[in-house]
Amino acid sequence: MKGVKKQHLPSKICPVCSRPFIWRKKWERDWDLIVYCSERCRRNK
């Protein structure tokens, strides 16, 4: 995903806070497994 503009990155909606969050480099390998936008939402599921 090198050189991709932010508006073209994949995004998901967090089931806890209902906010959209976009792909991050640190989630590159695990993007299909990421469900929550943050650790806080993951704990409050």
N, C-alpha and C positions, 0 to 999 in steps of 0.2 A: 504493500500500500504506500510505497514511497512516492512522495510528490502529489498526493491526492488532497484536493481542497476540502476544508472541513464540511462544507455543505454536501459533499458527495460521500461522506463516510456513512457506513451503516449505523442505524440507531434502533433502540428498543424502548419500550415503555416499562417503567418499574411498576410491578404489581402492588407495592406497598404505598408509595407516595404519588403514583400515577404521573410522574414526570418523565419526559423523554431523556435518555442519555445516549451519548454517541460512543462509537468504538474508540478504544484507547490502545496504544501500542503494547502496554503490559498485558492486555487481554488477547493478544494476537492468536495464540495457540488455543485458548479456551473460550473464544467468543460464543460458540454454540452452547456452552454450559453456563454462561453468565446470565443471571436472571434479575438480580437486584442492582440498583445504581450505586449502592454504597454498603459498607459494613454495617452501618446503623440500620438501614432498611433490612438487610439480611437477618440481623438479630431480632427485629421487631415483626417478623413475618406473621 
